Amino acid sequence: MTKQDKLTKIHDALIDYYSNSIPPKEFSRRFGATKNMDEIQDCIASSEVEWDALPCNTEGASDEQDADLEAHLNSTAQAVLGLINNTIAV
């Protein structure tokens, strides 16, 4: 699996997490991350607070808001991938 494939899977799982479709432990387990699960859960929890604080129109995000939301998802996916890679290397 390429790095981009992993980032896409994490990106999609973040959306599931933010919408309360999966609990934090399930998020970590989807990627085989068990050794630093607490760090991953802390990362996605703080990311969710930031996500909720991003401005978004009630009728849907504007193009600018959508770009900000997407940038946040990509940044968080990169951070999570780094934590996952650290788990696998241990």
N, CA, C and O atoms as a CHARMM CRD file, in Angstrom:
* protein
*
  360
    1    1 MET  N      0.84600  -1.17300   0.00000 PROA 1      0.00000
    2    1 MET  CA     0.00000   0.00000   0.00000 PROA 1      0.00000
    3    1 MET  C      0.89800   1.24600   0.00000 PROA 1      0.00000
    4    1 MET  O      1.83700   1.35100   0.78900 PROA 1      0.00000
    5    2 THR  N      0.59400   2.16300  -0.88400 PROA 2      0.00000
    6    2 THR  CA     1.39200   3.38400  -0.98300 PROA 2      0.00000
    7    2 THR  C      1.06000   4.34500   0.16000 PROA 2      0.00000
    8    2 THR  O      0.04300   4.20900   0.84100 PROA 2      0.00000
    9    3 LYS  N      1.94400   5.31100   0.34500 PROA 3      0.00000
   10    3 LYS  CA     1.70900   6.33600   1.36700 PROA 3      0.00000
   11    3 LYS  C      0.39700   7.06100   1.09400 PROA 3      0.00000
   12    3 LYS  O     -0.36600   7.32800   2.02200 PROA 3      0.00000
   13    4 GLN  N      0.12700   7.38000  -0.16500 PROA 4      0.00000
   14    4 GLN  CA    -1.10600   8.08500  -0.50500 PROA 4      0.00000
   15    4 GLN  C     -2.33300   7.23400  -0.19400 PROA 4      0.00000
   16    4 GLN  O     -3.34900   7.75500   0.26500 PROA 4      0.00000
   17    5 ASP  N     -2.24400   5.92300  -0.44400 PROA 5      0.00000
   18    5 ASP  CA    -3.35200   5.02600  -0.09700 PROA 5      0.00000
   19    5 ASP  C     -3.61400   5.03400   1.40200 PROA 5      0.00000
   20    5 ASP  O     -4.76400   5.07000   1.83900 PROA 5      0.00000
   21    6 LYS  N     -2.54100   4.99900   2.18400 PROA 6      0.00000
   22    6 LYS  CA    -2.68100   5.03700   3.64800 PROA 6      0.00000
   23    6 LYS  C     -3.30400   6.35400   4.09500 PROA 6      0.00000
   24    6 LYS  O     -4.19300   6.37000   4.94600 PROA 6      0.00000
   25    7 LEU  N     -2.83400   7.45900   3.51500 PROA 7      0.00000
   26    7 LEU  CA    -3.39700   8.76400   3.87800 PROA 7      0.00000
   27    7 LEU  C     -4.88000   8.84600   3.53200 PROA 7      0.00000
   28    7 LEU  O     -5.66400   9.41300   4.29300 PROA 7      0.00000
   29    8 THR  N     -5.26500   8.28900   2.39900 PROA 8      0.00000
   30    8 THR  CA    -6.67300   8.29500   1.99700 PROA 8      0.00000
   31    8 THR  C     -7.51100   7.48600   2.98100 PROA 8      0.00000
   32    8 THR  O     -8.60700   7.90800   3.34900 PROA 8      0.00000
   33    9 LYS  N     -7.01000   6.33200   3.40900 PROA 9      0.00000
   34    9 LYS  CA    -7.74800   5.51200   4.37800 PROA 9      0.00000
   35    9 LYS  C     -7.87400   6.23300   5.71400 PROA 9      0.00000
   36    9 LYS  O     -8.92900   6.18800   6.34700 PROA 9      0.00000
   37   10 ILE  N     -6.81300   6.89400   6.14400 PROA 10     0.00000
   38   10 ILE  CA    -6.86800   7.64600   7.39700 PROA 10     0.00000
   39   10 ILE  C     -7.84000   8.81700   7.25400 PROA 10     0.00000
   40   10 ILE  O     -8.64100   9.07200   8.15300 PROA 10     0.00000
   41   11 HSD  N     -7.77300   9.52000   6.14100 PROA 11     0.00000
   42   11 HSD  CA    -8.67700  10.64000   5.84900 PROA 11     0.00000
   43   11 HSD  C    -10.13100  10.17100   5.98000 PROA 11     0.00000
   44   11 HSD  O    -10.93900  10.82300   6.64200 PROA 11     0.00000
   45   12 ASP  N    -10.45600   9.05200   5.35300 PROA 12     0.00000
   46   12 ASP  CA   -11.82200   8.52800   5.38700 PROA 12     0.00000
   47   12 ASP  C    -12.22200   8.09900   6.80200 PROA 12     0.00000
   48   12 ASP  O    -13.36000   8.30900   7.22200 PROA 12     0.00000
   49   13 ALA  N    -11.28200   7.50000   7.52800 PROA 13     0.00000
   50   13 ALA  CA   -11.56600   7.09100   8.90300 PROA 13     0.00000
   51   13 ALA  C    -11.76700   8.30600   9.81100 PROA 13     0.00000
   52   13 ALA  O    -12.56700   8.25000  10.74500 PROA 13     0.00000
   53   14 LEU  N    -11.05000   9.40000   9.54900 PROA 14     0.00000
   54   14 LEU  CA   -11.25100  10.62500  10.32700 PROA 14     0.00000
   55   14 LEU  C    -12.67100  11.14700  10.14800 PROA 14     0.00000
   56   14 LEU  O    -13.30200  11.58100  11.11200 PROA 14     0.00000
   57   15 ILE  N    -13.16500  11.10600   8.94000 PROA 15     0.00000
   58   15 ILE  CA   -14.54300  11.55400   8.69700 PROA 15     0.00000
   59   15 ILE  C    -15.51100  10.67500   9.48200 PROA 15     0.00000
   60   15 ILE  O    -16.45700  11.17600  10.09000 PROA 15     0.00000
   61   16 ASP  N    -15.27300   9.35700   9.46700 PROA 16     0.00000
   62   16 ASP  CA   -16.11800   8.44700  10.26100 PROA 16     0.00000
   63   16 ASP  C    -16.02800   8.78200  11.74500 PROA 16     0.00000
   64   16 ASP  O    -17.04000   8.79900  12.44600 PROA 16     0.00000
   65   17 TYR  N    -14.81800   9.04500  12.21600 PROA 17     0.00000
   66   17 TYR  CA   -14.61600   9.38100  13.62700 PROA 17     0.00000
   67   17 TYR  C    -15.32000  10.69300  13.98100 PROA 17     0.00000
   68   17 TYR  O    -16.03300  10.76500  14.98200 PROA 17     0.00000
   69   18 TYR  N    -15.12200  11.72000  13.16900 PROA 18     0.00000
   70   18 TYR  CA   -15.74300  13.01800  13.44500 PROA 18     0.00000
   71   18 TYR  C    -17.27200  12.92600  13.45200 PROA 18     0.00000
   72   18 TYR  O    -17.93600  13.68300  14.15900 PROA 18     0.00000
   73   19 SER  N    -17.82100  12.01400  12.67500 PROA 19     0.00000
   74   19 SER  CA   -19.28200  11.86700  12.62800 PROA 19     0.00000
   75   19 SER  C    -19.78600  10.84500  13.65300 PROA 19     0.00000
   76   19 SER  O    -20.94900  10.44500  13.62200 PROA 19     0.00000
   77   20 ASN  N    -18.90200  10.43100  14.55300 PROA 20     0.00000
   78   20 ASN  CA   -19.22900   9.47600  15.61200 PROA 20     0.00000
   79   20 ASN  C    -19.63700   8.10500  15.09300 PROA 20     0.00000
   80   20 ASN  O    -20.38100   7.38600  15.76100 PROA 20     0.00000
   81   21 SER  N    -19.16200   7.74000  13.91500 PROA 21     0.00000
   82   21 SER  CA   -19.46000   6.43100  13.35200 PROA 21     0.00000
   83   21 SER  C    -18.54600   5.34900  13.92000 PROA 21     0.00000
   84   21 SER  O    -18.91200   4.17400  13.94200 PROA 21     0.00000
   85   22 ILE  N    -17.35700   5.74400  14.37900 PROA 22     0.00000
   86   22 ILE  CA   -16.43300   4.79100  14.99700 PROA 22     0.00000
   87   22 ILE  C    -15.85100   5.40300  16.25800 PROA 22     0.00000
   88   22 ILE  O    -15.60500   6.60900  16.30500 PROA 22     0.00000
   89   23 PRO  N    -15.62700   4.58300  17.28600 PROA 23     0.00000
   90   23 PRO  CA   -14.98600   5.08900  18.50500 PROA 23     0.00000
   91   23 PRO  C    -13.47300   5.20100  18.31900 PROA 23     0.00000
   92   23 PRO  O    -12.91800   4.62100  17.38500 PROA 23     0.00000
   93   24 PRO  N    -12.80600   5.94300  19.20100 PROA 24     0.00000
   94   24 PRO  CA   -11.36700   6.15700  19.05700 PROA 24     0.00000
   95   24 PRO  C    -10.54700   4.86400  18.98800 PROA 24     0.00000
   96   24 PRO  O     -9.62700   4.77200  18.17600 PROA 24     0.00000
   97   25 LYS  N    -10.85300   3.88100  19.80800 PROA 25     0.00000
   98   25 LYS  CA   -10.06700   2.63900  19.78200 PROA 25     0.00000
   99   25 LYS  C    -10.20900   1.92400  18.44300 PROA 25     0.00000
  100   25 LYS  O     -9.24500   1.35600  17.93100 PROA 25     0.00000
  101   26 GLU  N    -11.40700   1.95300  17.88100 PROA 26     0.00000
  102   26 GLU  CA   -11.61200   1.32400  16.57500 PROA 26     0.00000
  103   26 GLU  C    -10.80800   2.04700  15.50300 PROA 26     0.00000
  104   26 GLU  O    -10.25600   1.41800  14.60000 PROA 26     0.00000
  105   27 PHE  N    -10.74400   3.36300  15.60400 PROA 27     0.00000
  106   27 PHE  CA    -9.93700   4.13800  14.65600 PROA 27     0.00000
  107   27 PHE  C     -8.50600   3.62300  14.65600 PROA 27     0.00000
  108   27 PHE  O     -7.94500   3.34400  13.59600 PROA 27     0.00000
  109   28 SER  N     -7.91400   3.49500  15.83900 PROA 28     0.00000
  110   28 SER  CA    -6.52100   3.04000  15.95800 PROA 28     0.00000
  111   28 SER  C     -6.36000   1.60600  15.47300 PROA 28     0.00000
  112   28 SER  O     -5.38800   1.28000  14.79200 PROA 28     0.00000
  113   29 ARG  N     -7.30400   0.76300  15.82200 PROA 29     0.00000
  114   29 ARG  CA    -7.20600  -0.65300  15.44000 PROA 29     0.00000
  115   29 ARG  C     -7.32000  -0.85700  13.93500 PROA 29     0.00000
  116   29 ARG  O     -6.75800  -1.81300  13.40100 PROA 29     0.00000
  117   30 ARG  N     -8.02600   0.01100  13.25100 PROA 30     0.00000
  118   30 ARG  CA    -8.14900  -0.12000  11.79100 PROA 30     0.00000
  119   30 ARG  C     -6.79400  -0.11500  11.10200 PROA 30     0.00000
  120   30 ARG  O     -6.63700  -0.64000  10.00000 PROA 30     0.00000
  121   31 PHE  N     -5.82600   0.48300  11.76600 PROA 31     0.00000
  122   31 PHE  CA    -4.51600   0.63100  11.15800 PROA 31     0.00000
  123   31 PHE  C     -3.45000  -0.19100  11.88200 PROA 31     0.00000
  124   31 PHE  O     -2.25400   0.00400  11.66500 PROA 31     0.00000
  125   32 GLY  N     -3.88700  -1.10400  12.73500 PROA 32     0.00000
  126   32 GLY  CA    -2.96000  -1.97500  13.43900 PROA 32     0.00000
  127   32 GLY  C     -2.10800  -1.25400  14.46300 PROA 32     0.00000
  128   32 GLY  O     -1.05600  -1.75600  14.86000 PROA 32     0.00000
  129   33 ALA  N     -2.54500  -0.09100  14.89300 PROA 33     0.00000
  130   33 ALA  CA    -1.77800   0.69800  15.85900 PROA 33     0.00000
  131   33 ALA  C     -2.27600   0.38900  17.25800 PROA 33     0.00000
  132   33 ALA  O     -3.32800   0.87400  17.67300 PROA 33     0.00000
  133   34 THR  N     -1.52800  -0.40700  17.97500 PROA 34     0.00000
  134   34 THR  CA    -1.92400  -0.74800  19.34000 PROA 34     0.00000
  135   34 THR  C     -0.91900  -0.25200  20.36800 PROA 34     0.00000
  136   34 THR  O     -1.29300  -0.00600  21.51500 PROA 34     0.00000
  137   35 LYS  N      0.34400  -0.10000  19.99100 PROA 35     0.00000
  138   35 LYS  CA     1.37000   0.27800  20.96400 PROA 35     0.00000
  139   35 LYS  C      1.27200   1.73800  21.39200 PROA 35     0.00000
  140   35 LYS  O      1.53200   2.04300  22.55600 PROA 35     0.00000
  141   36 ASN  N      0.91400   2.63100  20.51200 PROA 36     0.00000
  142   36 ASN  CA     0.77900   4.04000  20.89600 PROA 36     0.00000
  143   36 ASN  C     -0.64700   4.52000  20.65300 PROA 36     0.00000
  144   36 ASN  O     -0.87400   5.63600  20.18500 PROA 36     0.00000
  145   37 MET  N     -1.59700   3.65600  20.98100 PROA 37     0.00000
  146   37 MET  CA    -3.00100   3.97300  20.77500 PROA 37     0.00000
  147   37 MET  C     -3.39900   5.26000  21.49900 PROA 37     0.00000
  148   37 MET  O     -4.17200   6.05600  20.96600 PROA 37     0.00000
  149   38 ASP  N     -2.87300   5.46800  22.71500 PROA 38     0.00000
  150   38 ASP  CA    -3.22500   6.68000  23.46500 PROA 38     0.00000
  151   38 ASP  C     -2.78200   7.94100  22.72800 PROA 38     0.00000
  152   38 ASP  O     -3.51800   8.92600  22.69300 PROA 38     0.00000
  153   39 GLU  N     -1.58900   7.91900  22.14100 PROA 39     0.00000
  154   39 GLU  CA    -1.10900   9.08800  21.39300 PROA 39     0.00000
  155   39 GLU  C     -1.98300   9.34600  20.17100 PROA 39     0.00000
  156   39 GLU  O     -2.29300  10.49600  19.86000 PROA 39     0.00000
  157   40 ILE  N     -2.37800   8.29300  19.48600 PROA 40     0.00000
  158   40 ILE  CA    -3.23400   8.44600  18.31200 PROA 40     0.00000
  159   40 ILE  C     -4.59300   8.98400  18.73500 PROA 40     0.00000
  160   40 ILE  O     -5.13400   9.88200  18.08900 PROA 40     0.00000
  161   41 GLN  N     -5.14500   8.44400  19.80700 PROA 41     0.00000
  162   41 GLN  CA    -6.44100   8.91200  20.29100 PROA 41     0.00000
  163   41 GLN  C     -6.38400  10.36700  20.73600 PROA 41     0.00000
  164   41 GLN  O     -7.32200  11.12800  20.49600 PROA 41     0.00000
  165   42 ASP  N     -5.28500  10.76000  21.38500 PROA 42     0.00000
  166   42 ASP  CA    -5.11700  12.16700  21.77700 PROA 42     0.00000
  167   42 ASP  C     -5.05000  13.06500  20.54000 PROA 42     0.00000
  168   42 ASP  O     -5.63700  14.14700  20.51200 PROA 42     0.00000
  169   43 CYS  N     -4.33200  12.60200  19.52700 PROA 43     0.00000
  170   43 CYS  CA    -4.19200  13.36800  18.28000 PROA 43     0.00000
  171   43 CYS  C     -5.54700  13.57900  17.61500 PROA 43     0.00000
  172   43 CYS  O     -5.88500  14.69800  17.22800 PROA 43     0.00000
  173   44 ILE  N     -6.32500  12.50200  17.48100 PROA 44     0.00000
  174   44 ILE  CA    -7.60500  12.65300  16.78500 PROA 44     0.00000
  175   44 ILE  C     -8.63000  13.39700  17.63600 PROA 44     0.00000
  176   44 ILE  O     -9.51200  14.06600  17.09700 PROA 44     0.00000
  177   45 ALA  N     -8.52300  13.28500  18.97100 PROA 45     0.00000
  178   45 ALA  CA    -9.44500  14.02800  19.83600 PROA 45     0.00000
  179   45 ALA  C     -9.18600  15.53100  19.73500 PROA 45     0.00000
  180   45 ALA  O    -10.12800  16.31500  19.62300 PROA 45     0.00000
  181   46 SER  N     -7.91800  15.93300  19.77300 PROA 46     0.00000
  182   46 SER  CA    -7.62300  17.37100  19.65200 PROA 46     0.00000
  183   46 SER  C     -7.94200  17.86300  18.24000 PROA 46     0.00000
  184   46 SER  O     -8.36400  19.00300  18.04500 PROA 46     0.00000
  185   47 SER  N     -7.73800  17.00000  17.27900 PROA 47     0.00000
  186   47 SER  CA    -8.07700  17.34100  15.89800 PROA 47     0.00000
  187   47 SER  C     -9.58400  17.55700  15.73800 PROA 47     0.00000
  188   47 SER  O    -10.01900  18.42600  14.98200 PROA 47     0.00000
  189   48 GLU  N    -10.37100  16.75700  16.45900 PROA 48     0.00000
  190   48 GLU  CA   -11.82900  16.90800  16.37800 PROA 48     0.00000
  191   48 GLU  C    -12.27700  18.25300  16.95600 PROA 48     0.00000
  192   48 GLU  O    -13.18900  18.88900  16.43000 PROA 48     0.00000
  193   49 VAL  N    -11.63400  18.67400  18.03100 PROA 49     0.00000
  194   49 VAL  CA   -11.95100  19.99000  18.62000 PROA 49     0.00000
  195   49 VAL  C    -11.66000  21.08600  17.60900 PROA 49     0.00000
  196   49 VAL  O    -12.45900  22.00600  17.42800 PROA 49     0.00000
  197   50 GLU  N    -10.50800  20.98200  16.94900 PROA 50     0.00000
  198   50 GLU  CA   -10.14900  21.96600  15.92200 PROA 50     0.00000
  199   50 GLU  C    -11.13200  21.90400  14.75000 PROA 50     0.00000
  200   50 GLU  O    -11.53100  22.94300  14.22400 PROA 50     0.00000
  201   51 TRP  N    -11.52000  20.70500  14.34300 PROA 51     0.00000
  202   51 TRP  CA   -12.47100  20.49600  13.25200 PROA 51     0.00000
  203   51 TRP  C    -13.79000  21.19200  13.57300 PROA 51     0.00000
  204   51 TRP  O    -14.35100  21.90300  12.73800 PROA 51     0.00000
  205   52 ASP  N    -14.28000  20.97400  14.80800 PROA 52     0.00000
  206   52 ASP  CA   -15.55100  21.57100  15.22000 PROA 52     0.00000
  207   52 ASP  C    -15.47300  23.09400  15.27200 PROA 52     0.00000
  208   52 ASP  O    -16.49100  23.76700  15.10800 PROA 52     0.00000
  209   53 ALA  N    -14.28900  23.64300  15.49500 PROA 53     0.00000
  210   53 ALA  CA   -14.12000  25.09300  15.58700 PROA 53     0.00000
  211   53 ALA  C    -14.00400  25.76300  14.21500 PROA 53     0.00000
  212   53 ALA  O    -14.15100  26.98000  14.10200 PROA 53     0.00000
  213   54 LEU  N    -13.74100  24.96700  13.17100 PROA 54     0.00000
  214   54 LEU  CA   -13.63300  25.56200  11.83700 PROA 54     0.00000
  215   54 LEU  C    -14.99500  26.08300  11.39300 PROA 54     0.00000
  216   54 LEU  O    -16.01000  25.41000  11.57700 PROA 54     0.00000
  217   55 PRO  N    -15.01900  27.27400  10.81300 PROA 55     0.00000
  218   55 PRO  CA   -16.29900  27.82900  10.37400 PROA 55     0.00000
  219   55 PRO  C    -16.88200  27.04300   9.20100 PROA 55     0.00000
  220   55 PRO  O    -16.17400  26.64100   8.27800 PROA 55     0.00000
  221   56 CYS  N    -18.19600  26.84100   9.27100 PROA 56     0.00000
  222   56 CYS  CA   -18.89600  26.15500   8.18700 PROA 56     0.00000
  223   56 CYS  C    -20.34700  26.62700   8.19200 PROA 56     0.00000
  224   56 CYS  O    -21.00100  26.63500   9.23500 PROA 56     0.00000
  225   57 ASN  N    -20.84000  27.01400   7.03500 PROA 57     0.00000
  226   57 ASN  CA   -22.22100  27.45800   6.92000 PROA 57     0.00000
  227   57 ASN  C    -23.16200  26.29700   7.21000 PROA 57     0.00000
  228   57 ASN  O    -22.86200  25.15100   6.87400 PROA 57     0.00000
  229   58 THR  N    -24.29400  26.58900   7.83000 PROA 58     0.00000
  230   58 THR  CA   -25.24400  25.53200   8.15500 PROA 58     0.00000
  231   58 THR  C    -25.80300  24.86000   6.90800 PROA 58     0.00000
  232   58 THR  O    -26.16600  23.68400   6.94800 PROA 58     0.00000
  233   59 GLU  N    -25.87600  25.58900   5.81400 PROA 59     0.00000
  234   59 GLU  CA   -26.38500  25.01100   4.57000 PROA 59     0.00000
  235   59 GLU  C    -25.30500  24.32600   3.74600 PROA 59     0.00000
  236   59 GLU  O    -25.57700  23.82800   2.65400 PROA 59     0.00000
  237   60 GLY  N    -24.10000  24.30000   4.25500 PROA 60     0.00000
  238   60 GLY  CA   -22.99000  23.65300   3.55300 PROA 60     0.00000
  239   60 GLY  C    -21.78700  24.57300   3.48300 PROA 60     0.00000
  240   60 GLY  O    -21.91300  25.79700   3.52500 PROA 60     0.00000
  241   61 ALA  N    -20.63600  23.96800   3.37700 PROA 61     0.00000
  242   61 ALA  CA   -19.39700  24.73800   3.35100 PROA 61     0.00000
  243   61 ALA  C    -19.23700  25.49100   2.03600 PROA 61     0.00000
  244   61 ALA  O    -19.57500  24.98800   0.96500 PROA 61     0.00000
  245   62 SER  N    -18.71400  26.70900   2.14500 PROA 62     0.00000
  246   62 SER  CA   -18.34300  27.45400   0.94700 PROA 62     0.00000
  247   62 SER  C    -17.07100  26.81600   0.39400 PROA 62     0.00000
  248   62 SER  O    -16.48600  25.94400   1.03600 PROA 62     0.00000
  249   63 ASP  N    -16.64700  27.24000  -0.78000 PROA 63     0.00000
  250   63 ASP  CA   -15.41600  26.69500  -1.36200 PROA 63     0.00000
  251   63 ASP  C    -14.21600  26.93600  -0.44100 PROA 63     0.00000
  252   63 ASP  O    -13.37900  26.05200  -0.25900 PROA 63     0.00000
  253   64 GLU  N    -14.14200  28.12700   0.13200 PROA 64     0.00000
  254   64 GLU  CA   -13.03900  28.45400   1.03300 PROA 64     0.00000
  255   64 GLU  C    -13.10700  27.60200   2.30200 PROA 64     0.00000
  256   64 GLU  O    -12.08900  27.08200   2.75800 PROA 64     0.00000
  257   65 GLN  N    -14.29800  27.46000   2.86600 PROA 65     0.00000
  258   65 GLN  CA   -14.46100  26.63700   4.06100 PROA 65     0.00000
  259   65 GLN  C    -14.13700  25.18000   3.76200 PROA 65     0.00000
  260   65 GLN  O    -13.50200  24.49700   4.56500 PROA 65     0.00000
  261   66 ASP  N    -14.58000  24.71200   2.60300 PROA 66     0.00000
  262   66 ASP  CA   -14.30100  23.33500   2.20700 PROA 66     0.00000
  263   66 ASP  C    -12.79400  23.10400   2.08300 PROA 66     0.00000
  264   66 ASP  O    -12.29000  22.05100   2.47500 PROA 66     0.00000
  265   67 ALA  N    -12.08800  24.07200   1.54600 PROA 67     0.00000
  266   67 ALA  CA   -10.62800  23.96700   1.43000 PROA 67     0.00000
  267   67 ALA  C     -9.97400  23.91800   2.81200 PROA 67     0.00000
  268   67 ALA  O     -9.02700  23.16100   3.02500 PROA 67     0.00000
  269   68 ASP  N    -10.47900  24.72700   3.75300 PROA 68     0.00000
  270   68 ASP  CA    -9.94800  24.71600   5.12000 PROA 68     0.00000
  271   68 ASP  C    -10.21200  23.36700   5.80600 PROA 68     0.00000
  272   68 ASP  O     -9.33900  22.83000   6.48800 PROA 68     0.00000
  273   69 LEU  N    -11.41100  22.83300   5.61900 PROA 69     0.00000
  274   69 LEU  CA   -11.74900  21.53100   6.19800 PROA 69     0.00000
  275   69 LEU  C    -10.85600  20.43300   5.62000 PROA 69     0.00000
  276   69 LEU  O    -10.35400  19.57600   6.34700 PROA 69     0.00000
  277   70 GLU  N    -10.67300  20.47300   4.32600 PROA 70     0.00000
  278   70 GLU  CA    -9.84400  19.46900   3.65500 PROA 70     0.00000
  279   70 GLU  C     -8.38100  19.58600   4.10200 PROA 70     0.00000
  280   70 GLU  O     -7.71100  18.57500   4.31300 PROA 70     0.00000
  281   71 ALA  N     -7.89800  20.80300   4.24200 PROA 71     0.00000
  282   71 ALA  CA    -6.52000  21.00500   4.71100 PROA 71     0.00000
  283   71 ALA  C     -6.34900  20.45000   6.12500 PROA 71     0.00000
  284   71 ALA  O     -5.32100  19.85200   6.44300 PROA 71     0.00000
  285   72 HSD  N     -7.34900  20.64800   6.95700 PROA 72     0.00000
  286   72 HSD  CA    -7.29500  20.12000   8.32300 PROA 72     0.00000
  287   72 HSD  C     -7.26100  18.58800   8.30200 PROA 72     0.00000
  288   72 HSD  O     -6.46800  17.97300   9.01400 PROA 72     0.00000
  289   73 LEU  N     -8.11500  17.98300   7.49300 PROA 73     0.00000
  290   73 LEU  CA    -8.11500  16.52200   7.37900 PROA 73     0.00000
  291   73 LEU  C     -6.76500  16.00700   6.90100 PROA 73     0.00000
  292   73 LEU  O     -6.24500  15.03300   7.44400 PROA 73     0.00000
  293   74 ASN  N     -6.20200  16.64600   5.90300 PROA 74     0.00000
  294   74 ASN  CA    -4.91500  16.20300   5.36500 PROA 74     0.00000
  295   74 ASN  C     -3.79300  16.34800   6.38900 PROA 74     0.00000
  296   74 ASN  O     -2.94300  15.46600   6.51000 PROA 74     0.00000
  297   75 SER  N     -3.79000  17.44600   7.11700 PROA 75     0.00000
  298   75 SER  CA    -2.78100  17.66500   8.14600 PROA 75     0.00000
  299   75 SER  C     -2.88700  16.61500   9.25200 PROA 75     0.00000
  300   75 SER  O     -1.88000  16.06600   9.69900 PROA 75     0.00000
  301   76 THR  N     -4.10400  16.34800   9.68200 PROA 76     0.00000
  302   76 THR  CA    -4.31000  15.34600  10.72600 PROA 76     0.00000
  303   76 THR  C     -3.95500  13.95300  10.22600 PROA 76     0.00000
  304   76 THR  O     -3.36900  13.16400  10.96700 PROA 76     0.00000
  305   77 ALA  N     -4.29800  13.63900   8.98900 PROA 77     0.00000
  306   77 ALA  CA    -3.95900  12.33700   8.41600 PROA 77     0.00000
  307   77 ALA  C     -2.44000  12.14600   8.39500 PROA 77     0.00000
  308   77 ALA  O     -1.94900  11.05400   8.68300 PROA 77     0.00000
  309   78 GLN  N     -1.70100  13.19800   8.05800 PROA 78     0.00000
  310   78 GLN  CA    -0.23200  13.13000   8.06600 PROA 78     0.00000
  311   78 GLN  C      0.28700  12.84900   9.47600 PROA 78     0.00000
  312   78 GLN  O      1.17900  12.02100   9.66100 PROA 78     0.00000
  313   79 ALA  N     -0.27100  13.53600  10.46200 PROA 79     0.00000
  314   79 ALA  CA     0.16200  13.35200  11.85200 PROA 79     0.00000
  315   79 ALA  C     -0.13900  11.92800  12.32200 PROA 79     0.00000
  316   79 ALA  O      0.69600  11.29100  12.96400 PROA 79     0.00000
  317   80 VAL  N     -1.32400  11.43700  12.00100 PROA 80     0.00000
  318   80 VAL  CA    -1.70700  10.07600  12.39800 PROA 80     0.00000
  319   80 VAL  C     -0.80500   9.05100  11.71000 PROA 80     0.00000
  320   80 VAL  O     -0.37000   8.08700  12.33800 PROA 80     0.00000
  321   81 LEU  N     -0.52900   9.25600  10.43800 PROA 81     0.00000
  322   81 LEU  CA     0.34700   8.32700   9.72900 PROA 81     0.00000
  323   81 LEU  C      1.72600   8.28600  10.38600 PROA 81     0.00000
  324   81 LEU  O      2.32500   7.21700  10.50100 PROA 81     0.00000
  325   82 GLY  N      2.22500   9.42700  10.81100 PROA 82     0.00000
  326   82 GLY  CA     3.49800   9.45600  11.51100 PROA 82     0.00000
  327   82 GLY  C      3.46100   8.64300  12.79800 PROA 82     0.00000
  328   82 GLY  O      4.41000   7.92600  13.11600 PROA 82     0.00000
  329   83 LEU  N      2.36000   8.76000  13.53800 PROA 83     0.00000
  330   83 LEU  CA     2.21300   7.98000  14.77100 PROA 83     0.00000
  331   83 LEU  C      2.08900   6.49000  14.46800 PROA 83     0.00000
  332   83 LEU  O      2.65300   5.65800  15.18000 PROA 83     0.00000
  333   84 ILE  N      1.36300   6.16200  13.42900 PROA 84     0.00000
  334   84 ILE  CA     1.20900   4.75500  13.03900 PROA 84     0.00000
  335   84 ILE  C      2.55700   4.17900  12.61800 PROA 84     0.00000
  336   84 ILE  O      2.90600   3.06600  13.01200 PROA 84     0.00000
  337   85 ASN  N      3.30600   4.91900  11.83100 PROA 85     0.00000
  338   85 ASN  CA     4.62100   4.45300  11.40700 PROA 85     0.00000
  339   85 ASN  C      5.55200   4.23500  12.58500 PROA 85     0.00000
  340   85 ASN  O      6.36600   3.31200  12.57400 PROA 85     0.00000
  341   86 ASN  N      5.43700   5.08300  13.60400 PROA 86     0.00000
  342   86 ASN  CA     6.23800   4.89200  14.81500 PROA 86     0.00000
  343   86 ASN  C      5.83700   3.62400  15.54000 PROA 86     0.00000
  344   86 ASN  O      6.68700   2.94700  16.12000 PROA 86     0.00000
  345   87 THR  N      4.56100   3.29300  15.51700 PROA 87     0.00000
  346   87 THR  CA     4.07500   2.07100  16.15700 PROA 87     0.00000
  347   87 THR  C      4.62000   0.85100  15.44700 PROA 87     0.00000
  348   87 THR  O      5.08100  -0.09400  16.08800 PROA 87     0.00000
  349   88 ILE  N      4.57000   0.86800  14.12900 PROA 88     0.00000
  350   88 ILE  CA     5.01100  -0.26900  13.35100 PROA 88     0.00000
  351   88 ILE  C      6.51400  -0.47400  13.50600 PROA 88     0.00000
  352   88 ILE  O      6.99400  -1.60700  13.49300 PROA 88     0.00000
  353   89 ALA  N      7.25100   0.61400  13.65000 PROA 89     0.00000
  354   89 ALA  CA     8.70600   0.52100  13.76300 PROA 89     0.00000
  355   89 ALA  C      9.15200  -0.01000  15.12200 PROA 89     0.00000
  356   89 ALA  O     10.27700  -0.49400  15.25000 PROA 89     0.00000
  357   90 VAL  N      8.29500   0.07100  16.13400 PROA 90     0.00000
  358   90 VAL  CA     8.66500  -0.35500  17.49400 PROA 90     0.00000
  359   90 VAL  C      8.72000  -1.86200  17.58400 PROA 90     0.00000
  360   90 VAL  O      9.01400  -2.40600  18.64800 PROA 90     0.00000
